[in-house]
Amino acid sequence: MRRTIPRNNYNSFYERRVIFTIITDKEMKEIEQLIPEHKESLVAYGAYMYRCGVFTGAAYLAIGVGLGFIIHVSRVIYKDRKSKKNKGKES
């Protein structure tokens, strides 16, 4: 039987652990006021944040692929040793 955890809202556990916040209307207006004077710096900062996100995502992808490879190889080795052990007992 599956147990459910009662929640006060309809957000899942992971949605409540969001690291970043959504920009409010007030903050959006403040940024829009900066555009005429600081357009190049805002674009550069946005590009920098984008690159950081891409590199972070690539790092997590590489870690995930590496762990998946290690787990797969260890399972193959374990099954191979187990089958050899069972063949040795039968002989």
Sequence and secondary structure as in RCSB ss.txt:
>XXXX:A:sequence
MRRTIPRNNYNSFYERRVIFTIITDKEMKEIEQLIPEHKESLVAYGAYMYRCGVFTGAAYLAIGVGLGFIIHVSR
VIYKDRKSKKNKGKES
>XXXX:A:secstr
       SSS  HHHHT SS    HHHHHHHHHHHHHHHHHHHHHHHHHHHHHHHHHHHHHHHHHHHHHHHHHHH
HHHHHHHHHHHHHHH 
